[in-house]
């Protein structure tokens, strides 16, 4: 069977199941859940996979769901990923009123795309023309939030890392996978289009606690140590460092105060913060977060407060495989005009797909059909065909290219690939950030 015919068959199979997967994506959007707690979403994905006569593994890293197209195969195993979790965006009209969870991150669209690809391969004769294997993997906890709660989970031994793909790597769920791909909703891309991403920021997370001395704020402020003043000075010290950041490093600092004191008429004695330090490379992250710690400690030292800083491994920088990107882009060109295939370069935000990129060839393109900024109440899906079905076809055709003719192209790609880190080096790097 010719390559063009195989691709036409998989696209037709995806079209035939489009209504069901779009309905699934809409259903997931209406019941958003936060990371490591995507219980309802996980069940929906599991049931959908079983409806395709797949045999999913469940509860990986708590809620992950993984199914292989073929029971037994030799050759490259290509994984398609979709993220189960939402983000906290309480002012979204579709947010969960109790948790603030919403899918203004667009992850429900990824699950729709993942299931569209699964239904296309499982519902056609395409697999018999392909070597290797395809894994459909719904993964938990991409959004790096609720750091305190997840740190408590780690302390109890329930997880080893605070991000979903990190934890799946740790437990060996990616050991049988050779390369991976997924798509993410873009920002303000209302028309059918794709963005080819290349690199993205990584980050480390911080929890900070300033301990002072409480006294009456009006009657005896001279007897206290104001931990809130320490935090403000630490934040201002961090701001004063910004001129030292190189533009090419794409450094970003941001923080929130999670506790500012207990009562307004007492000098604050216990003030807590969470922070991210982002950069394009591990070196830029390491250089910056050391400076950041100095600024934070200076705030405590200035007022005599005790400063506690806890560093937590966030996500590694995104480094997409250029050969996989080129195959994806060529397939995008078969269904989109060149003007709608955008080379977006560097992504200043972060994703745990960066962690996957360090141990295997992986890509993380962006898709249109949406408007409004990600993580905001304005994020809106305008075109489910563009946001779910179109990227499913492009990724499915990319898989066909990799696995056709005995998976010749996939094998060639792997033969010339050298990972940025071995799995052991990756795990040691992450563990080294914990303090």
C-alpha positions as CSV (number, residue, x, y, z in Angstrom):
1,X,0.0,0.0,0.0
2,X,1.5,3.4,-1.0
3,X,2.3,5.9,1.6
4,X,-0.2,8.4,0.3
5,X,-3.0,5.8,0.5
6,X,-2.0,4.9,4.1
7,X,-2.2,8.5,5.1
8,X,-5.5,9.0,3.4
9,X,-6.9,6.0,5.2
10,X,-5.8,7.2,8.6
11,X,-7.2,10.7,8.0
12,X,-10.5,9.2,6.9
13,X,-10.7,7.0,10.0
14,X,-10.0,10.1,12.2
15,X,-12.8,12.0,10.4
16,X,-15.2,9.1,11.0
17,X,-14.7,9.3,14.8
18,X,-14.4,13.1,15.0
19,X,-17.8,13.7,16.5
20,X,-17.2,11.3,19.4
21,X,-13.8,12.7,20.3
22,X,-14.9,16.3,20.2
23,X,-17.8,15.3,22.5
24,X,-15.3,13.7,24.8
25,X,-13.1,16.9,24.8
26,X,-16.2,19.1,25.6
27,X,-17.2,16.7,28.4
28,X,-13.7,16.9,30.0
29,X,-13.8,20.7,29.7
30,X,-16.9,20.8,31.8
31,X,-15.4,18.7,34.7
32,X,-11.9,20.0,35.1
33,X,-9.6,18.5,37.7
34,X,-6.2,19.4,39.0
35,X,-3.0,17.4,38.8
36,X,-2.6,14.0,40.4
37,X,-6.4,14.3,41.1
38,X,-7.8,13.7,37.6
39,X,-9.9,10.8,38.7
40,X,-13.1,11.4,36.6
41,X,-11.0,12.4,33.5
42,X,-8.9,9.3,33.8
43,X,-12.0,7.1,33.9
44,X,-13.4,8.9,30.8
45,X,-10.2,8.2,28.9
46,X,-9.9,4.6,30.1
47,X,-13.5,3.9,29.0
48,X,-12.9,5.5,25.6
49,X,-9.8,3.4,25.0
50,X,-11.7,0.3,26.0
51,X,-14.4,1.2,23.5
52,X,-11.7,1.1,20.8
53,X,-10.7,-2.5,22.0
54,X,-7.5,-1.2,23.4
55,X,-6.2,-2.6,26.7
56,X,-5.2,0.4,28.8
57,X,-3.0,0.4,31.9
58,X,-4.5,2.6,34.6
59,X,-3.4,4.6,37.6
60,X,0.1,5.2,36.4
61,X,1.5,8.0,38.7
62,X,-1.9,8.0,40.2
63,X,-4.1,8.8,37.2
64,X,-2.2,8.2,34.0
65,X,-3.6,5.9,31.3
66,X,-1.5,4.1,28.7
67,X,-2.4,1.7,25.9
68,X,-0.4,0.2,23.1
69,X,-1.8,-0.2,19.6
70,X,-0.2,-3.7,19.2
71,X,0.3,-6.3,21.9
72,X,3.7,-7.3,20.5
73,X,6.0,-5.6,18.1
74,X,9.6,-5.0,17.2
75,X,11.0,-1.6,16.2
76,X,10.3,1.9,17.3
77,X,7.5,2.6,19.8
78,X,6.1,6.1,19.1
79,X,4.1,7.7,21.9
80,X,1.4,10.3,21.5
81,X,0.7,12.2,24.7
82,X,-2.2,14.2,26.1
83,X,-2.4,15.9,29.5
84,X,-5.3,15.2,31.9
85,X,-5.1,18.1,34.3
86,X,-6.5,21.6,34.3
87,X,-5.1,24.9,35.8
88,X,-6.5,27.1,38.5
89,X,-8.4,30.0,36.8
90,X,-11.3,30.7,39.2
91,X,-12.8,33.5,37.0
92,X,-13.2,31.3,34.0
93,X,-16.9,30.8,33.4
94,X,-16.3,27.0,33.1
95,X,-14.2,26.7,36.3
96,X,-15.0,24.3,39.0
97,X,-16.5,26.5,41.7
98,X,-14.9,24.6,44.6
99,X,-11.3,24.1,43.3
100,X,-11.0,26.8,40.7
101,X,-9.9,24.2,38.2
102,X,-10.5,25.0,34.5
103,X,-9.3,23.9,31.1
104,X,-8.1,27.4,30.1
105,X,-4.8,25.5,29.6
106,X,-6.4,23.7,26.6
107,X,-5.5,20.2,27.9
108,X,-8.9,18.9,27.1
109,X,-8.1,19.5,23.5
110,X,-5.0,17.4,23.8
111,X,-7.0,14.5,25.1
112,X,-9.4,14.9,22.2
113,X,-6.5,14.8,19.8
114,X,-5.0,11.8,21.5
115,X,-8.2,9.9,21.3
116,X,-8.8,10.9,17.7
117,X,-5.4,9.4,16.8
118,X,-6.2,6.3,18.8
119,X,-9.6,5.9,17.1
120,X,-8.0,6.4,13.7
121,X,-5.4,3.6,14.2
122,X,-7.6,1.3,16.1
123,X,-10.5,1.6,13.7
124,X,-8.6,1.1,10.4
125,X,-6.4,-1.4,8.7
126,X,-3.5,1.0,8.8
127,X,-1.6,-0.8,11.6
128,X,-0.9,-3.8,9.4
129,X,1.1,-1.7,7.0
130,X,3.3,-0.3,9.8
131,X,6.3,-1.6,11.7
132,X,7.0,-0.7,15.3
133,X,4.2,0.3,17.6
134,X,2.2,3.3,18.8
135,X,1.4,4.1,22.4
136,X,-1.5,6.4,23.5
137,X,-0.6,8.0,26.8
138,X,-2.8,10.3,28.9
139,X,-0.5,11.8,31.5
140,X,-1.2,13.6,34.8
141,X,-0.1,16.8,36.4
142,X,1.6,18.9,33.8
143,X,0.7,22.2,35.6
144,X,3.2,22.7,38.3
145,X,0.9,24.0,41.0
146,X,-0.2,23.3,44.6
147,X,3.4,22.9,45.5
148,X,2.8,22.6,49.2
149,X,0.2,19.8,48.7
150,X,2.5,17.9,46.3
151,X,5.5,18.3,48.6
152,X,3.4,16.7,51.3
153,X,2.6,13.8,48.9
154,X,6.3,13.4,48.3
155,X,7.0,13.4,52.0
156,X,4.5,10.6,52.4
157,X,6.2,8.6,49.6
158,X,3.2,8.9,47.2
159,X,5.3,10.6,44.5
160,X,8.9,11.2,43.9
161,X,8.6,14.3,41.8
162,X,6.0,17.1,41.6
163,X,5.4,16.9,37.8
164,X,3.5,14.2,36.0
165,X,5.9,13.2,33.2
166,X,8.8,13.4,35.7
167,X,7.0,10.9,37.9
168,X,6.2,8.7,35.0
169,X,9.9,8.7,33.9
170,X,10.9,7.8,37.5
171,X,8.6,4.8,37.7
172,X,9.6,3.5,34.3
173,X,6.5,4.2,32.4
174,X,8.5,5.7,29.5
175,X,11.1,2.9,29.5
176,X,9.5,1.1,26.5
177,X,8.9,4.3,24.5
178,X,11.5,5.5,21.9
179,X,10.1,8.9,20.8
180,X,7.2,11.1,21.8
181,X,5.0,13.9,20.5
182,X,2.1,16.0,21.5
183,X,0.4,19.3,20.6
184,X,-0.6,22.2,22.8
185,X,-3.1,24.9,22.2
186,X,-1.6,28.1,21.0
187,X,-2.3,31.7,22.2
188,X,-4.6,33.7,20.0
189,X,-4.4,31.4,17.0
190,X,-8.1,31.4,16.0
191,X,-7.6,30.1,12.5
192,X,-6.6,26.6,11.5
193,X,-2.8,26.7,11.8
194,X,0.1,25.1,13.6
195,X,3.2,26.5,15.3
196,X,6.5,24.5,15.2
197,X,8.2,25.0,18.6
198,X,11.9,24.5,19.0
199,X,13.0,25.4,22.5
200,X,11.4,26.5,25.8
201,X,12.3,27.7,29.3
202,X,12.9,25.3,32.1
203,X,12.6,26.3,35.8
204,X,13.2,25.5,39.4
205,X,10.5,26.2,42.0
206,X,11.0,27.7,45.5
207,X,9.1,27.8,48.7
208,X,10.3,30.6,51.0
209,X,9.5,31.2,54.6
210,X,10.4,34.3,56.7
211,X,10.2,33.8,60.4
212,X,10.1,37.0,62.6
213,X,8.7,37.9,65.9
214,X,5.1,38.8,66.6
215,X,4.2,41.8,68.8
216,X,1.4,44.3,68.8
217,X,1.7,46.3,65.6
218,X,0.7,49.6,67.2
219,X,1.6,49.3,70.9
220,X,5.1,47.6,70.6
221,X,6.3,47.4,67.0
222,X,9.8,48.0,68.1
223,X,9.8,44.7,70.0
224,X,8.9,42.7,66.8
225,X,10.7,41.4,63.7
226,X,8.5,42.0,60.7
227,X,8.7,39.0,58.4
228,X,6.5,40.8,55.8
229,X,9.1,43.5,55.5
230,X,11.7,40.8,55.0
231,X,9.7,39.4,52.1
232,X,9.2,42.8,50.5
233,X,12.9,43.5,50.7
234,X,13.7,40.1,49.3
235,X,11.3,40.7,46.3
236,X,12.8,44.1,45.7
237,X,16.3,42.7,45.8
238,X,15.2,40.2,43.2
239,X,13.8,43.0,41.0
240,X,17.1,44.8,41.3
241,X,18.9,41.9,39.7
242,X,16.9,42.0,36.5
243,X,19.4,44.1,34.7
244,X,22.0,41.3,35.1
245,X,20.0,38.9,33.1
246,X,21.1,38.2,29.5
247,X,18.4,38.5,26.9
248,X,19.5,35.3,25.2
249,X,18.9,33.4,28.5
250,X,15.1,34.3,28.6
251,X,15.2,34.5,32.4
252,X,11.9,35.0,34.1
253,X,11.3,35.4,37.9
254,X,7.8,35.3,39.4
255,X,6.5,34.8,42.9
256,X,3.4,35.0,45.0
257,X,2.9,35.5,48.8
258,X,0.9,32.6,50.0
259,X,0.8,33.9,53.6
260,X,1.3,37.5,54.6
261,X,0.8,37.2,58.4
262,X,-2.0,36.3,60.8
263,X,-3.7,39.6,61.8
264,X,-3.3,43.1,60.7
265,X,-2.7,44.4,64.3
266,X,0.2,42.1,64.9
267,X,3.6,42.3,63.4
268,X,3.8,39.5,60.8
269,X,6.0,36.7,62.2
270,X,5.4,34.0,59.6
271,X,5.3,35.0,55.9
272,X,5.5,32.4,53.1
273,X,6.1,32.6,49.3
274,X,6.2,30.4,46.2
275,X,8.5,31.3,43.3
276,X,9.7,30.1,39.9
277,X,13.1,30.8,38.4
278,X,13.0,30.2,34.6
279,X,15.7,30.1,31.9
280,X,16.4,28.7,28.5
281,X,19.3,26.5,29.7
282,X,20.1,24.6,32.9
283,X,23.2,26.9,33.3
284,X,21.1,30.0,33.1
285,X,18.6,28.6,35.6
286,X,21.4,27.5,38.0
287,X,23.2,30.9,37.7
288,X,20.0,32.8,38.4
289,X,18.5,30.8,41.2
290,X,21.7,31.2,43.2
291,X,21.4,35.0,42.8
292,X,17.7,34.8,43.7
293,X,18.5,33.0,47.0
294,X,21.0,35.7,47.9
295,X,18.4,38.5,47.4
296,X,15.8,36.6,49.4
297,X,18.2,36.0,52.3
298,X,19.3,39.7,52.2
299,X,15.7,40.6,52.9
300,X,15.6,38.5,56.0
301,X,19.0,39.6,57.1
302,X,18.0,43.3,56.8
303,X,15.3,43.0,59.4
304,X,16.8,40.2,61.5
305,X,14.3,37.5,60.3
306,X,15.1,33.9,59.7
307,X,15.0,32.9,56.1
308,X,14.2,29.4,54.9
309,X,14.4,28.6,51.2
310,X,13.4,25.2,49.8
311,X,14.4,24.5,46.1
312,X,12.4,22.0,44.2
313,X,13.2,20.6,40.7
314,X,10.7,22.1,38.2
315,X,10.9,21.2,34.5
316,X,13.9,21.0,32.2
317,X,14.2,23.3,29.2
318,X,12.3,22.2,26.0
319,X,14.6,21.0,23.2
320,X,12.5,19.6,20.4
321,X,14.0,17.2,17.9
322,X,14.5,19.1,14.6
323,X,14.1,15.9,12.5
324,X,10.8,15.1,14.1
325,X,9.7,18.7,13.7
326,X,10.6,18.6,10.0
327,X,8.5,15.5,9.5
328,X,5.6,17.1,11.3
329,X,5.9,20.3,9.4
330,X,5.9,18.5,6.0
331,X,2.7,16.7,7.0
332,X,1.2,19.9,8.1
333,X,2.0,21.3,4.7
334,X,-0.3,18.6,3.1
335,X,-3.4,20.0,4.9
336,X,-2.5,23.7,5.5
337,X,-1.0,26.5,3.3
338,X,2.5,27.5,4.1
339,X,1.3,30.8,5.7
340,X,-0.4,28.8,8.4
341,X,2.6,26.8,9.4
342,X,4.5,29.1,11.8
343,X,8.0,28.7,13.2
344,X,7.5,30.0,16.7
345,X,11.1,29.4,17.9
346,X,11.4,29.8,21.7
347,X,8.6,29.4,24.3
348,X,9.2,31.5,27.4
349,X,6.8,29.3,29.5
350,X,7.7,25.8,30.6
351,X,6.4,22.3,30.1
352,X,7.4,18.9,31.4
353,X,7.7,17.8,27.8
354,X,11.2,19.4,28.2
355,X,12.0,16.5,30.5
356,X,10.9,14.0,27.8
357,X,13.1,15.9,25.3
358,X,16.2,15.2,27.4
359,X,15.9,11.4,27.2
360,X,14.3,10.8,23.8
361,X,13.4,12.5,20.5
362,X,10.2,14.5,21.2
363,X,8.3,17.5,19.8
364,X,5.7,19.9,21.2
365,X,4.0,21.9,18.4
366,X,1.1,24.3,18.9
367,X,-2.3,24.3,17.3
368,X,-4.9,26.9,16.3
369,X,-8.6,27.1,16.6
370,X,-8.4,29.1,19.9
371,X,-8.3,32.7,21.0
372,X,-7.4,34.5,24.2
373,X,-4.3,34.0,26.4
374,X,-3.7,30.6,28.0
375,X,-4.5,30.4,31.7
376,X,-6.9,33.3,31.4
377,X,-10.7,33.5,31.5
378,X,-10.6,34.8,27.9
379,X,-9.2,31.5,26.5
380,X,-11.9,30.2,24.1
381,X,-12.1,27.4,21.6
382,X,-13.6,28.6,18.3
383,X,-13.0,25.6,16.0
384,X,-12.8,22.1,17.4
385,X,-11.8,20.7,13.9
386,X,-8.8,23.0,13.9
387,X,-7.9,22.5,17.6
388,X,-8.5,18.7,17.8
389,X,-9.0,16.9,14.5
390,X,-6.5,18.7,12.3
391,X,-3.5,18.2,14.6
392,X,-4.6,14.5,15.1
393,X,-4.3,14.0,11.3
394,X,-0.9,15.7,11.2
395,X,0.5,13.6,14.0
396,X,-1.0,10.4,12.6
397,X,0.6,11.1,9.2
398,X,3.9,11.8,11.0
399,X,3.6,8.4,12.7
400,X,2.9,6.8,9.4
401,X,6.1,8.3,8.0
402,X,8.1,7.0,10.9
403,X,6.7,3.4,10.9
404,X,5.9,2.7,7.2
405,X,8.2,0.4,5.2
406,X,9.2,-1.5,8.3
407,X,9.7,1.6,10.3
408,X,12.7,2.6,8.2
409,X,12.5,6.3,8.9
410,X,11.9,5.8,12.6
411,X,14.9,3.5,12.9
412,X,17.1,5.9,11.0
413,X,16.1,8.7,13.3
414,X,16.9,6.7,16.4
415,X,20.2,5.5,14.9
416,X,21.5,9.1,14.7
417,X,20.1,10.2,18.0
418,X,22.1,10.9,21.2
419,X,20.0,11.9,24.2
420,X,20.9,15.0,26.2
421,X,20.8,12.8,29.3
422,X,20.5,9.1,30.1
423,X,17.6,8.3,32.3
424,X,20.0,7.9,35.3
425,X,21.6,11.2,34.6
426,X,18.2,12.8,34.3
427,X,17.0,11.4,37.7
428,X,20.2,12.4,39.4
429,X,19.9,16.0,38.0
430,X,16.4,16.4,39.3
431,X,17.2,14.9,42.7
432,X,20.2,17.3,43.0
433,X,17.8,20.3,43.0
434,X,15.9,19.2,46.1
435,X,17.1,21.2,49.2
